[in-house]
Amino acid sequence: ASPGIEKRSKVRTRVVAMALLEKIQSCNSIFIMGHKFSDFDSVGASIGLWSVCTKCNKKAAYIVVNRDRSMAKSILDLVDENVGYKVIVSPEEATSKVTENSFLIVVDTHSEKFLESNSFYKLFKHIAVIDHHRMTVDKITGADIFFHEPFASSTCEMVTELIQYMGD
């Protein structure tokens, strides 16, 4: 990449990180959800964002996954074993925790039809999308933050870059 592209990308990443941080701080609970049949990228990116929400911002945050259909069960089990409370919840369990002031972060997809749960997604007024896949026609519209980097190798890479600008 040329220095101009790299610099512009870093500036954009910092701007998105600040917007995301502001949104996280302004709501009372955060839900992070990826695509159906979640994989390591979807779950890994979710865990990274969950860490920022809970450790830096002391917010209630949940990772929304259909565990029985996940391809990343080993990571989900590690989270269960190492965190003192229930972080990974099904869309059905998460529904009762959503309030007017909840925020949904969608990771590793920007397509409504690939979401872990479309009905859960529809409960939110405030949404961010973080994805690296090539743009499709059925993209999520009306998101507060839409961070799309098709040149990134993974959503985990994007989240790692965002975290660098979100505090200690």
DSSP file with accessible surface (Angstrom, degrees, kcal/mol):
  #  RESIDUE AA STRUCTURE BP1 BP2  ACC     N-H-->O    O-->H-N    N-H-->O    O-->H-N    TCO  KAPPA ALPHA  PHI   PSI    X-CA   Y-CA   Z-CA
    1    1 A A              0   0  116      0, 0.0     0, 0.0     0, 0.0     0, 0.0   0.000 360.0 360.0 360.0 143.9    0.0    0.0    0.0
    2    2 A S     >  -     0   0   59      1,-0.1     4,-2.5     4,-0.0     5,-0.2  -0.394 360.0-110.4 -74.2 156.5    1.2    3.5   -0.7
    3    3 A P  H  > S+     0   0  112      0, 0.0     4,-2.6     0, 0.0     5,-0.2   0.863 117.7  56.1 -56.9 -33.9    1.9    5.8    2.2
    4    4 A G  H  > S+     0   0   46      2,-0.2     4,-2.3     1,-0.2     5,-0.2   0.934 109.5  43.8 -64.5 -45.3   -1.2    7.9    1.3
    5    5 A I  H  > S+     0   0   85     -3,-0.2     4,-2.5     2,-0.2    -1,-0.2   0.936 114.7  49.9 -65.5 -44.3   -3.6    5.0    1.4
    6    6 A E  H  X S+     0   0   99     -4,-2.5     4,-2.2     1,-0.2    -2,-0.2   0.927 112.3  47.3 -61.9 -43.5   -2.1    3.7    4.7
    7    7 A K  H  X S+     0   0  152     -4,-2.6     4,-2.4    -5,-0.2    -1,-0.2   0.934 112.1  49.3 -64.6 -45.1   -2.3    7.1    6.3
    8    8 A R  H  X S+     0   0  165     -4,-2.3     4,-2.6    -5,-0.2    -1,-0.2   0.911 110.6  51.6 -61.2 -40.0   -5.9    7.6    5.2
    9    9 A S  H  X S+     0   0   34     -4,-2.5     4,-2.7     1,-0.2    -1,-0.2   0.907 109.5  49.0 -63.9 -42.4   -6.8    4.2    6.5
   10   10 A K  H  X S+     0   0  104     -4,-2.2     4,-2.4     2,-0.2    -1,-0.2   0.906 112.0  48.8 -64.6 -40.9   -5.2    4.9    9.9
   11   11 A V  H  X S+     0   0   71     -4,-2.4     4,-2.4     2,-0.2    -2,-0.2   0.942 112.9  47.6 -63.6 -45.3   -7.1    8.2   10.2
   12   12 A R  H  X S+     0   0   91     -4,-2.6     4,-2.7     1,-0.2     5,-0.2   0.916 110.8  51.5 -62.2 -42.7  -10.4    6.5    9.2
   13   13 A T  H  X S+     0   0    3     -4,-2.7     4,-2.8     1,-0.2    -1,-0.2   0.922 110.4  48.8 -61.1 -43.2   -9.7    3.7   11.8
   14   14 A R  H  X S+     0   0  119     -4,-2.4     4,-2.5     2,-0.2    -2,-0.2   0.917 111.4  49.6 -63.9 -41.5   -9.1    6.2   14.5
   15   15 A V  H  X S+     0   0   95     -4,-2.4     4,-2.3     2,-0.2    -2,-0.2   0.931 113.2  46.1 -63.6 -44.8  -12.3    8.1   13.6
   16   16 A V  H  X S+     0   0   14     -4,-2.7     4,-2.9     2,-0.2     5,-0.2   0.924 111.3  53.0 -64.0 -42.9  -14.4    4.9   13.6
   17   17 A A  H  X S+     0   0    0     -4,-2.8     4,-2.7    -5,-0.2    -2,-0.2   0.920 110.5  47.0 -59.2 -43.5  -12.8    3.9   16.9
   18   18 A M  H  X S+     0   0   86     -4,-2.5     4,-2.4     2,-0.2    -1,-0.2   0.909 113.1  48.4 -66.5 -40.5  -13.7    7.2   18.6
   19   19 A A  H  X S+     0   0   39     -4,-2.3     4,-2.2     2,-0.2    -2,-0.2   0.919 113.2  48.0 -65.1 -41.7  -17.3    7.0   17.2
   20   20 A L  H  X S+     0   0    0     -4,-2.9     4,-2.8     2,-0.2    -2,-0.2   0.930 111.4  50.0 -64.8 -44.0  -17.6    3.4   18.5
   21   21 A L  H  X S+     0   0   23     -4,-2.7     4,-2.7    -5,-0.2    -2,-0.2   0.917 109.9  50.9 -60.6 -43.9  -16.2    4.3   21.9
   22   22 A E  H  X S+     0   0  141     -4,-2.4     4,-1.5     1,-0.2    -1,-0.2   0.916 111.8  47.5 -60.5 -43.3  -18.6    7.3   22.2
   23   23 A K  H  X S+     0   0   45     -4,-2.2     4,-0.7     2,-0.2    -2,-0.2   0.921 111.4  50.4 -65.2 -44.2  -21.5    5.0   21.3
   24   24 A I  H >< S+     0   0    0     -4,-2.8     3,-0.9     1,-0.2    -2,-0.2   0.923 112.0  47.9 -59.7 -44.0  -20.4    2.3   23.8
   25   25 A Q  H 3< S+     0   0  102     -4,-2.7    -1,-0.2     1,-0.2    -2,-0.2   0.777 108.6  54.9 -70.3 -25.0  -20.1    4.9   26.5
   26   26 A S  H 3< S+     0   0   69     -4,-1.5     2,-0.2    -5,-0.2    -1,-0.2   0.528 100.3  67.6 -89.9  -5.9  -23.5    6.4   25.8
   27   27 A C  S << S-     0   0    5     -3,-0.9    75,-0.2    -4,-0.7     3,-0.1  -0.730  72.4-135.0-113.9 167.2  -25.6    3.2   26.1
   28   28 A N  S    S+     0   0   75     73,-1.6    32,-0.7    -2,-0.2     2,-0.3   0.695  86.1  16.8 -93.8 -19.4  -26.4    0.9   29.0
   29   29 A S  E     -ab  60 102A   8     72,-0.8    74,-2.1    30,-0.1     2,-0.4  -0.991  62.5-152.3-153.2 149.3  -25.8   -2.4   27.3
   30   30 A I  E     -ab  61 103A   0     30,-2.4    32,-2.1    -2,-0.3     2,-0.4  -0.968   4.6-165.8-125.5 137.3  -24.0   -3.7   24.3
   31   31 A F  E     -ab  62 104A   0     72,-2.8    74,-3.0    -2,-0.4     2,-0.5  -0.975   5.5-160.2-121.9 135.4  -24.7   -6.8   22.2
   32   32 A I  E     +ab  63 105A   0     30,-2.7    32,-3.0    -2,-0.4     2,-0.4  -0.975  16.7 172.8-120.5 124.6  -22.2   -8.2   19.7
   33   33 A M  E     -ab  64 106A   0     72,-2.6    74,-2.2    -2,-0.5    32,-0.1  -0.997   8.9-176.5-138.1 138.0  -23.4  -10.5   17.0
   34   34 A G        -     0   0    2     30,-0.6    82,-2.3    -2,-0.4    83,-0.3  -0.018  39.9 -54.7-106.8-145.1  -21.9  -12.1   14.0
   35   35 A H  B     -F  115   0B  25     80,-0.3     3,-0.3    72,-0.2    80,-0.3  -0.451  62.7 -77.5 -97.4 167.7  -23.1  -14.3   11.2
   36   36 A K  S    S+     0   0   91     78,-2.6    -1,-0.2     1,-0.2    80,-0.1  -0.258 117.3  22.6 -57.7 150.3  -24.9  -17.6   11.1
   37   37 A F  S    S-     0   0  109     29,-0.1    -1,-0.2     1,-0.1    33,-0.2   0.956  98.9-140.2  53.1  54.2  -22.7  -20.6   11.8
   38   38 A S        -     0   0    0     -3,-0.3    33,-3.6    28,-0.2    34,-0.4  -0.060  20.8-163.4 -50.6 143.2  -20.1  -18.4   13.5
   39   39 A D     >  -     0   0   48     32,-0.2     4,-2.6    31,-0.2     5,-0.3  -0.502  40.0 -81.2-117.0-173.5  -16.5  -19.1   12.9
   40   40 A F  H  > S+     0   0  111      1,-0.2     4,-2.7     2,-0.2     5,-0.3   0.858 127.2  51.9 -63.2 -34.8  -13.2  -18.1   14.6
   41   41 A D  H  > S+     0   0   25      2,-0.2     4,-2.4     3,-0.2     5,-0.3   0.955 112.7  44.1 -67.6 -46.4  -13.2  -14.6   12.9
   42   42 A S  H  > S+     0   0    2      2,-0.2     4,-1.9     1,-0.2    -2,-0.2   0.945 120.5  40.1 -63.1 -48.6  -16.7  -13.8   13.9
   43   43 A V  H  X S+     0   0    0     -4,-2.6     4,-2.6     2,-0.2     5,-0.2   0.918 115.2  51.9 -70.0 -41.7  -16.3  -15.1   17.5
   44   44 A G  H  X S+     0   0   22     -4,-2.7     4,-2.2    -5,-0.3    -2,-0.2   0.927 110.8  47.3 -61.4 -44.7  -12.7  -13.6   17.9
   45   45 A A  H  X S+     0   0    1     -4,-2.4     4,-2.3    -5,-0.3    -1,-0.2   0.910 111.4  52.6 -63.1 -39.5  -13.8  -10.2   16.8
   46   46 A S  H  X S+     0   0    1     -4,-1.9     4,-2.8    -5,-0.3    -2,-0.2   0.920 108.7  49.2 -62.0 -43.7  -16.8  -10.4   19.2
   47   47 A I  H  X S+     0   0   36     -4,-2.6     4,-2.5     2,-0.2    -1,-0.2   0.911 109.1  52.9 -64.6 -40.7  -14.5  -11.3   22.1
   48   48 A G  H  X S+     0   0   16     -4,-2.2     4,-1.7     1,-0.2    -2,-0.2   0.942 113.5  42.5 -59.8 -46.0  -12.2   -8.4   21.3
   49   49 A L  H  X S+     0   0    0     -4,-2.3     4,-2.4     1,-0.2    -2,-0.2   0.894 110.9  55.8 -69.6 -38.3  -15.1   -5.9   21.3
   50   50 A W  H  X S+     0   0   14     -4,-2.8     4,-2.6     1,-0.2     5,-0.3   0.918 106.0  53.1 -58.0 -42.6  -16.6   -7.5   24.4
   51   51 A S  H  X>S+     0   0   33     -4,-2.5     4,-2.7     1,-0.2     5,-0.7   0.916 108.6  48.4 -60.2 -44.1  -13.3   -6.9   26.2
   52   52 A V  I  X>S+     0   0    5     -4,-1.7     5,-1.1     1,-0.2     4,-1.0   0.930 113.2  48.4 -61.8 -43.9  -13.3   -3.2   25.2
   53   53 A C  I  <5S+     0   0    0     -4,-2.4     6,-2.2     3,-0.2     4,-0.2   0.910 122.6  31.0 -64.1 -43.2  -16.9   -2.8   26.4
   54   54 A T  I  X5S+     0   0   18     -4,-2.6     4,-0.7     4,-0.2    -2,-0.2   0.904 125.5  37.5 -87.7 -42.0  -16.4   -4.5   29.8
   55   55 A K  I  <5S+     0   0  122     -4,-2.7    -3,-0.2    -5,-0.3    -2,-0.1   0.921 128.4  27.7 -80.8 -44.0  -12.8   -3.8   30.7
   56   56 A C  I  <<S+     0   0   56     -4,-1.0    -3,-0.2    -5,-0.7    -1,-0.1   0.797 135.3  27.4 -87.8 -30.7  -12.3   -0.3   29.5
   57   57 A N  T  4<S-     0   0   24     -5,-1.1    -3,-0.2    -4,-0.2    -2,-0.1   0.405  89.7-133.3-118.2   1.0  -15.9    1.0   29.8
   58   58 A K     <  +     0   0  167     -4,-0.7     2,-0.3    -6,-0.2    -4,-0.2   0.877  54.0 148.6  49.3  45.0  -17.4   -1.1   32.5
   59   59 A K        -     0   0   52     -6,-2.2     2,-0.4   -30,-0.0    -1,-0.2  -0.836  57.3-105.9-109.3 150.9  -20.5   -1.8   30.4
   60   60 A A  E     +a   29   0A  44    -32,-0.7   -30,-2.4    -2,-0.3     2,-0.4  -0.606  50.9 173.9 -70.6 123.5  -22.8   -4.8   30.4
   61   61 A A  E     -a   30   0A   0     -2,-0.4     2,-0.3   -32,-0.2   -30,-0.2  -0.997  14.4-170.5-139.4 144.6  -21.9   -6.6   27.1
   62   62 A Y  E     -a   31   0A  43    -32,-2.1   -30,-2.7    -2,-0.4     2,-0.6  -0.977  20.5-136.4-135.4 146.3  -23.0   -9.9   25.6
   63   63 A I  E     -ac  32  88A   0     24,-2.4    26,-2.8    -2,-0.3     2,-0.7  -0.919  23.4-147.5-102.6 121.7  -21.9  -12.0   22.7
   64   64 A V  E     +ac  33  89A   0    -32,-3.0   -30,-0.6    -2,-0.6     2,-0.3  -0.824  34.3 148.6 -98.7 112.6  -24.9  -13.3   20.9
   65   65 A V        -     0   0    5     24,-2.3     2,-1.3    -2,-0.7     3,-0.1  -0.999  52.7-129.2-144.6 140.5  -24.3  -16.8   19.3
   66   66 A N    >   -     0   0   19     -2,-0.3     3,-1.7     1,-0.2     4,-0.3  -0.791  32.8-165.3 -84.7  92.6  -26.3  -19.9   18.5
   67   67 A R  G >  S+     0   0   66     -2,-1.3     3,-1.5     1,-0.3    -1,-0.2   0.854  79.7  58.0 -53.4 -42.7  -23.8  -22.1   20.2
   68   68 A D  G 3  S+     0   0  123      1,-0.3    -1,-0.3    -3,-0.1     5,-0.0   0.696 112.3  41.8 -67.5 -15.5  -25.1  -25.4   18.8
   69   69 A R  G <  S+     0   0  103     -3,-1.7    -1,-0.3     4,-0.0     2,-0.2   0.290  91.1 113.3-111.0   9.4  -24.5  -24.1   15.2
   70   70 A S    <   -     0   0    5     -3,-1.5     3,-0.4    -4,-0.3   -31,-0.2  -0.589  53.5-157.2 -84.7 143.8  -21.1  -22.4   15.9
   71   71 A M  S    S+     0   0  125    -33,-3.6   -31,-0.2    -2,-0.2   -32,-0.2   0.317  91.7  63.2 -94.3   5.6  -17.9  -23.6   14.3
   72   72 A A    >>  +     0   0    0    -34,-0.4     4,-2.0   -33,-0.2     3,-0.7  -0.172  57.6 135.6-121.3  38.0  -16.0  -22.0   17.1
   73   73 A K  H 3>  +     0   0   94     -3,-0.4     4,-2.8     1,-0.2     5,-0.2   0.843  67.6  61.4 -56.9 -36.3  -17.3  -23.9   20.1
   74   74 A S  H 3> S+     0   0   71      1,-0.2     4,-1.8     2,-0.2    -1,-0.2   0.903 107.2  44.1 -61.7 -38.8  -13.7  -24.3   21.5
   75   75 A I  H <> S+     0   0   40     -3,-0.7     4,-2.2     2,-0.2    -1,-0.2   0.909 111.9  52.8 -71.2 -40.9  -13.4  -20.6   21.9
   76   76 A L  H  X S+     0   0    0     -4,-2.0     4,-2.3     1,-0.2    -2,-0.2   0.922 109.1  50.3 -59.5 -41.6  -16.9  -20.2   23.3
   77   77 A D  H  X S+     0   0   72     -4,-2.8     4,-2.4     1,-0.2    -1,-0.2   0.897 107.7  53.6 -63.4 -40.3  -16.0  -22.9   25.9
   78   78 A L  H  X S+     0   0   95     -4,-1.8     4,-1.7     2,-0.2    -1,-0.2   0.904 108.4  49.4 -61.2 -41.3  -12.8  -21.0   26.8
   79   79 A V  H  X S+     0   0   15     -4,-2.2     4,-1.4     1,-0.2     3,-0.3   0.951 110.8  50.2 -63.0 -46.5  -14.8  -17.8   27.4
   80   80 A D  H  < S+     0   0   63     -4,-2.3     3,-0.3     1,-0.2    -2,-0.2   0.901 113.0  46.7 -56.6 -43.6  -17.2  -19.7   29.6
   81   81 A E  H  < S+     0   0  141     -4,-2.4    -1,-0.2     1,-0.2    -2,-0.2   0.784 118.7  39.6 -70.2 -28.9  -14.4  -21.3   31.6
   82   82 A N  H  < S+     0   0  124     -4,-1.7     2,-0.4    -3,-0.3    -1,-0.2   0.456 101.8  71.4-108.2  -2.1  -12.5  -18.0   32.1
   83   83 A V  S  < S-     0   0   32     -4,-1.4     4,-0.1    -3,-0.3     0, 0.0  -0.948  73.3-136.4-116.7 139.4  -15.2  -15.4   32.8
   84   84 A G  S    S+     0   0   86     -2,-0.4     2,-0.3     2,-0.1    -4,-0.1   0.424  82.3  36.1 -77.3   1.9  -17.1  -15.3   36.0
   85   85 A Y  S    S-     0   0  116     -5,-0.0     2,-0.8     0, 0.0    -2,-0.1  -0.933 100.0 -73.9-146.9 172.3  -20.5  -14.7   34.4
   86   86 A K        +     0   0  110     -2,-0.3    -2,-0.1     1,-0.2     3,-0.1  -0.572  52.4 155.8 -77.4 108.3  -22.5  -15.7   31.3
   87   87 A V        +     0   0    1     -2,-0.8   -24,-2.4     1,-0.1     2,-0.6   0.792  57.8  68.0 -97.8 -40.0  -21.1  -13.7   28.4
   88   88 A I  E     +c   63   0A   3    -26,-0.2     2,-0.3   -12,-0.1   -24,-0.2  -0.761  66.5 169.2 -92.3 117.9  -22.3  -15.9   25.5
   89   89 A V  E     -c   64   0A   4    -26,-2.8   -24,-2.3    -2,-0.6   -27,-0.0  -0.930  33.6-116.7-128.9 151.5  -26.0  -15.9   25.1
   90   90 A S     >  -     0   0   23     -2,-0.3     4,-2.6   -26,-0.2     5,-0.2  -0.418  37.2-106.5 -76.5 161.4  -28.4  -17.2   22.5
   91   91 A P  H  > S+     0   0    3      0, 0.0     4,-1.8     0, 0.0    -1,-0.1   0.895 123.2  53.4 -56.4 -36.3  -30.5  -14.6   20.6
   92   92 A E  H  > S+     0   0  132      1,-0.2     4,-0.7     2,-0.2     3,-0.0   0.923 111.0  44.3 -65.5 -44.5  -33.5  -15.9   22.7
   93   93 A E  H  4 S+     0   0   80      1,-0.2     3,-0.4     2,-0.2     4,-0.3   0.876 113.7  51.5 -65.0 -38.6  -31.7  -15.3   26.0
   94   94 A A  H >X S+     0   0    0     -4,-2.6     3,-1.9     1,-0.2     4,-0.7   0.825  92.7  74.4 -70.7 -30.2  -30.4  -11.9   24.9
   95   95 A T  H >< S+     0   0   62     -4,-1.8     3,-1.2     1,-0.3    -1,-0.2   0.876  93.0  52.7 -53.5 -42.7  -33.8  -10.6   23.8
   96   96 A S  T 3< S+     0   0  103     -4,-0.7    -1,-0.3    -3,-0.4    -2,-0.2   0.671 105.7  56.2 -70.2 -15.2  -35.0  -10.0   27.4
   97   97 A K  T <4 S+     0   0   83     -3,-1.9    -1,-0.2    -4,-0.3     2,-0.2   0.557  82.6 106.7 -91.8 -10.5  -31.9   -8.0   28.1
   98   98 A V    <<  +     0   0   31     -3,-1.2     2,-0.2    -4,-0.7   -68,-0.0  -0.512  45.9 178.7 -75.3 135.3  -32.4   -5.4   25.3
   99   99 A T    >   -     0   0   63     -2,-0.2     3,-1.6   -70,-0.1   -70,-0.1  -0.742  47.6 -92.6-123.0 177.3  -33.5   -1.9   26.4
  100  100 A E  T 3  S+     0   0  146      1,-0.3    25,-0.2    -2,-0.2    -2,-0.0   0.811 126.9  48.5 -55.8 -33.2  -34.3    1.3   24.5
  101  101 A N  T 3  S+     0   0   65     24,-0.1   -73,-1.6    23,-0.1   -72,-0.8  -0.030  85.0 121.3-104.4  28.8  -30.7    2.3   25.1
  102  102 A S  E <   -b   29   0A   2     -3,-1.6    24,-0.5   -75,-0.2     2,-0.4  -0.604  48.6-147.5 -89.8 157.7  -29.0   -0.9   24.0
  103  103 A F  E     -bd  30 126A   0    -74,-2.1   -72,-2.8    -2,-0.2     2,-0.5  -0.978   2.8-153.0-129.6 133.3  -26.4   -1.0   21.2
  104  104 A L  E     -bd  31 127A   0     22,-2.4    24,-2.4    -2,-0.4     2,-0.6  -0.938   3.6-164.9-109.4 128.1  -25.8   -3.8   18.7
  105  105 A I  E     -bd  32 128A   0    -74,-3.0   -72,-2.6    -2,-0.5     2,-0.5  -0.965   9.2-157.6-110.3 119.1  -22.4   -4.3   17.1
  106  106 A V  E     -bd  33 129A   0     22,-3.4    24,-2.7    -2,-0.6     2,-0.4  -0.846  14.3-168.7 -96.5 128.4  -22.6   -6.6   14.0
  107  107 A V  E     + d   0 130A   0    -74,-2.2    24,-0.2    -2,-0.5   -72,-0.2  -0.915  56.1   7.8-122.3 147.5  -19.2   -8.3   13.1
  108  108 A D  S    S+     0   0    1     22,-1.9     2,-0.3    -2,-0.4    23,-0.2   0.601 116.2  58.8  65.2  17.1  -17.9  -10.3   10.2
  109  109 A T        -     0   0    9     21,-0.5    21,-0.3    -3,-0.1    -3,-0.0  -0.941  45.8-175.2-160.6 152.2  -21.0   -9.7    8.0
  110  110 A H        +     0   0    4     -2,-0.3    30,-2.5    19,-0.1     2,-0.5   0.199  62.5 101.5-126.2   9.7  -22.8   -6.7    6.6
  111  111 A S  B >>  -G  139   0C   1     28,-0.2     3,-1.0     1,-0.1     4,-0.5  -0.831  63.2-148.8-103.2 126.6  -25.7   -8.7    5.1
  112  112 A E  G >4 S+     0   0   54     26,-1.8     3,-1.0    -2,-0.5    -1,-0.1   0.876  98.3  56.4 -58.1 -37.6  -29.0   -8.9    6.8
  113  113 A K  G 34 S+     0   0  130     25,-0.3    -1,-0.2     1,-0.2     5,-0.1   0.698 105.9  50.5 -74.9 -13.6  -29.7  -12.4    5.5
  114  114 A F  G <4 S+     0   0  103     -3,-1.0   -78,-2.6   -79,-0.1    -1,-0.2   0.465  82.2 122.6 -98.9  -2.8  -26.4  -13.8    7.0
  115  115 A L  B << S-F   35   0B   1     -3,-1.0     3,-0.3    -4,-0.5   -80,-0.3  -0.253  73.0-121.0 -59.5 147.3  -27.0  -12.4   10.5
  116  116 A E  S    S+     0   0    5    -82,-2.3     2,-0.3     1,-0.3    -1,-0.1   0.899 102.8   5.6 -52.3 -43.6  -27.1  -14.9   13.4
  117  117 A S     >  -     0   0   16    -83,-0.3     4,-2.0     1,-0.1    -1,-0.3  -0.866  59.4-170.8-148.8 112.0  -30.6  -13.7   14.2
  118  118 A N  H  > S+     0   0   51     -3,-0.3     4,-1.8    -2,-0.3    -1,-0.1   0.883  91.8  53.5 -68.6 -37.6  -32.5  -11.3   12.0
  119  119 A S  H  4 S+     0   0   90      1,-0.2     4,-0.3     2,-0.2    -1,-0.2   0.886 109.0  49.4 -67.1 -36.1  -35.3  -10.9   14.5
  120  120 A F  H >4 S+     0   0    1      1,-0.2     3,-1.8     2,-0.2     4,-0.2   0.937 108.1  54.0 -65.9 -44.2  -32.8  -10.0   17.3
  121  121 A Y  H >< S+     0   0   19     -4,-2.0     3,-1.7     1,-0.3    -2,-0.2   0.879  99.9  61.9 -55.9 -38.0  -31.2   -7.4   15.0
  122  122 A K  T 3< S+     0   0  131     -4,-1.8    -1,-0.3     1,-0.3    -2,-0.2   0.608  88.2  72.4 -70.2  -9.1  -34.5   -5.7   14.4
  123  123 A L  T <  S+     0   0   83     -3,-1.8     2,-0.3    -4,-0.3    -1,-0.3   0.599  85.5  88.2 -77.4 -10.3  -34.9   -4.9   18.1
  124  124 A F    <   -     0   0   20     -3,-1.7     3,-0.1    -4,-0.2   -21,-0.1  -0.739  44.5-179.6-106.0 140.9  -32.2   -2.2   17.9
  125  125 A K  S    S+     0   0  132    -23,-0.4     2,-0.6    -2,-0.3    -1,-0.1   0.673  83.3  56.3 -93.0 -30.2  -32.2    1.5   17.0
  126  126 A H  E    S+d  103   0A  55    -24,-0.5   -22,-2.4    17,-0.1     2,-0.3  -0.937  70.1 162.5-113.0 118.5  -28.4    1.9   17.4
  127  127 A I  E     -d  104   0A  14     -2,-0.6    17,-2.1    15,-0.2    18,-1.4  -0.985  21.3-167.1-138.2 142.2  -26.2   -0.4   15.3
  128  128 A A  E     -de 105 145A   0    -24,-2.4   -22,-3.4    -2,-0.3     2,-0.4  -0.954  11.0-155.7-122.5 148.3  -22.6   -0.6   14.2
  129  129 A V  E     -de 106 146A   1     16,-2.4    18,-3.5    -2,-0.4     2,-0.4  -0.993  10.3-178.5-125.5 129.5  -21.3   -2.9   11.5
  130  130 A I  E     +de 107 147A   0    -24,-2.7   -22,-1.9    -2,-0.4   -21,-0.5  -0.977  24.3 144.7-128.5 116.1  -17.7   -4.0   11.2
  131  131 A D  E     - e   0 148A   1     16,-2.3    18,-2.1    -2,-0.4    21,-0.1  -0.996  40.9-164.2-154.4 155.1  -16.8   -6.2    8.3
  132  132 A H        +     0   0   28     -2,-0.3    20,-0.1    16,-0.2     3,-0.1   0.407  57.6 110.9-118.6  -3.2  -14.2   -7.1    5.7
  133  133 A H  S    S-     0   0   82      1,-0.1     3,-0.1    18,-0.1    18,-0.1  -0.388  81.0 -87.8 -75.4 153.6  -16.2   -9.1    3.1
  134  134 A R        -     0   0  214      1,-0.1    -1,-0.1    16,-0.1    -2,-0.1  -0.295  58.1 -91.7 -59.7 142.7  -16.9   -7.7   -0.3
  135  135 A M        -     0   0   85     -3,-0.1     2,-0.3     1,-0.0    -1,-0.1  -0.257  43.5-163.5 -62.6 136.1  -20.1   -5.6   -0.4
  136  136 A T    >   -     0   0   52     -3,-0.1     3,-0.8     1,-0.0    -1,-0.0  -0.751  30.3-112.2-114.2 167.9  -23.3   -7.3   -1.3
  137  137 A V  T 3  S+     0   0  154     -2,-0.3     2,-0.1     1,-0.2    -2,-0.0   0.777 110.3  60.7 -72.0 -26.1  -26.6   -5.8   -2.4
  138  138 A D  T 3  S+     0   0   41      2,-0.0   -26,-1.8     3,-0.0   -25,-0.3  -0.061  76.8 153.8 -94.2  37.2  -28.5   -6.7    0.8
  139  139 A K  B <   -G  111   0C  87     -3,-0.8   -28,-0.2   -28,-0.2     2,-0.2  -0.223  54.9 -93.9 -66.8 154.1  -26.3   -4.7    3.1
  140  140 A I        -     0   0    3    -30,-2.5     2,-0.3     2,-0.0     3,-0.3  -0.494  46.7-158.6 -65.1 128.6  -27.5   -3.4    6.5
  141  141 A T        +     0   0  100     -2,-0.2    -1,-0.0     1,-0.2    -3,-0.0  -0.804  63.0  31.4-111.4 156.1  -28.8    0.1    6.0
  142  142 A G  S    S+     0   0   75     -2,-0.3   -15,-0.2     1,-0.2    -1,-0.2   0.628  73.6 157.0  78.6  14.0  -29.2    2.9    8.6
  143  143 A A        -     0   0   25     -3,-0.3    -1,-0.2     1,-0.1   -15,-0.2  -0.463  45.6-136.8 -70.1 144.3  -26.3    1.8   10.8
  144  144 A D  S    S+     0   0   72    -17,-2.1     2,-0.4     1,-0.3   -16,-0.2   0.863  95.8  21.9 -64.5 -39.6  -24.9    4.5   13.1
  145  145 A I  E     -e  128   0A  17    -18,-1.4   -16,-2.4     2,-0.0     2,-0.5  -0.998  66.6-177.0-132.6 128.7  -21.4    3.3   12.2
  146  146 A F  E     -e  129   0A  59     -2,-0.4     2,-0.7   -18,-0.2   -16,-0.2  -0.924   4.9-179.7-129.3 101.6  -20.5    1.2    9.1
  147  147 A F  E     +e  130   0A   1    -18,-3.5   -16,-2.3    -2,-0.5     2,-0.5  -0.901   9.3 169.5-108.1 105.4  -16.8    0.2    9.1
  148  148 A H  E     +e  131   0A  26     -2,-0.7   -16,-0.2   -18,-0.2    -2,-0.1  -0.974  10.1 168.9-124.3 117.6  -16.2   -1.8    5.9
  149  149 A E    >   +     0   0   31    -18,-2.1     3,-1.8    -2,-0.5     9,-0.1  -0.786   7.1 179.7-129.0  87.6  -12.6   -2.7    4.9
  150  150 A P  T 3  S+     0   0   56      0, 0.0   -16,-0.1     0, 0.0   -18,-0.1   0.688  82.2  60.9 -66.1 -12.2  -12.6   -5.2    2.0
  151  151 A F  T 3  S+     0   0  193    -18,-0.1     2,-0.2     3,-0.0   -19,-0.1   0.556  81.9 100.3 -90.2  -7.2   -8.8   -5.2    2.0
  152  152 A A  S <  S-     0   0   12     -3,-1.8     3,-0.1     1,-0.1    -3,-0.0  -0.521  72.9-137.7 -74.5 146.2   -8.5   -6.4    5.6
  153  153 A S  S    S-     0   0   94      1,-0.2     2,-0.3    -2,-0.2    -1,-0.1   0.761  79.1  -4.0 -76.4 -24.7   -7.7  -10.1    5.9
  154  154 A S     >  -     0   0   27      1,-0.1     4,-1.5   -23,-0.1    -1,-0.2  -0.987  63.3-113.6-159.2 163.5  -10.2  -10.6    8.8
  155  155 A T  H  > S+     0   0    0     -2,-0.3     4,-2.8     1,-0.2     5,-0.2   0.849 116.6  61.8 -71.5 -32.2  -12.7   -8.8   11.0
  156  156 A C  H  > S+     0   0   38      1,-0.2     4,-2.7     2,-0.2    -1,-0.2   0.907 102.1  51.3 -57.9 -42.0  -10.3   -9.7   13.9
  157  157 A E  H  > S+     0   0   67      2,-0.2     4,-2.1     1,-0.2    -1,-0.2   0.931 110.6  48.3 -60.8 -44.5   -7.6   -7.7   12.2
  158  158 A M  H  X S+     0   0    0     -4,-1.5     4,-2.3     1,-0.2    -2,-0.2   0.920 112.6  47.8 -61.9 -44.8  -10.0   -4.7   11.9
  159  159 A V  H  X S+     0   0    3     -4,-2.8     4,-2.9     2,-0.2    -1,-0.2   0.909 108.8  54.3 -64.9 -40.6  -11.1   -5.0   15.6
  160  160 A T  H  X S+     0   0   78     -4,-2.7     4,-1.3    -5,-0.2    -1,-0.2   0.921 110.0  47.4 -59.3 -42.4   -7.5   -5.2   16.7
  161  161 A E  H  < S+     0   0   61     -4,-2.1     4,-0.5     1,-0.2    -1,-0.2   0.912 112.1  49.8 -65.8 -41.2   -6.7   -2.0   14.9
  162  162 A L  H >< S+     0   0    0     -4,-2.3     3,-1.8     1,-0.2    -2,-0.2   0.928 105.1  57.4 -61.7 -44.5   -9.8   -0.3   16.4
  163  163 A I  H >< S+     0   0   57     -4,-2.9     3,-2.1     1,-0.3    -1,-0.2   0.847  94.3  67.1 -57.6 -34.8   -8.8   -1.4   19.9
  164  164 A Q  T 3< S+     0   0  128     -4,-1.3     3,-0.3     1,-0.3    -1,-0.3   0.771 106.5  41.3 -57.9 -26.0   -5.5    0.4   19.6
  165  165 A Y  T <  S+     0   0   50     -3,-1.8    -1,-0.3    -4,-0.5    -2,-0.2   0.265  98.3  79.0-104.2  10.1   -7.4    3.7   19.5
  166  166 A M  S <  S-     0   0    5     -3,-2.1     2,-0.2     1,-0.4    -1,-0.2   0.105 103.1 -87.6-110.7  24.1   -9.9    2.9   22.2
  167  167 A G              0   0   54     -3,-0.3    -1,-0.4     1,-0.1  -111,-0.0  -0.587 360.0 360.0 106.8-168.6   -7.9    3.4   25.4
  168  168 A D              0   0  201     -2,-0.2    -1,-0.1    -3,-0.1    -4,-0.1  -0.301 360.0 360.0 -77.4 360.0   -5.7    1.2   27.6
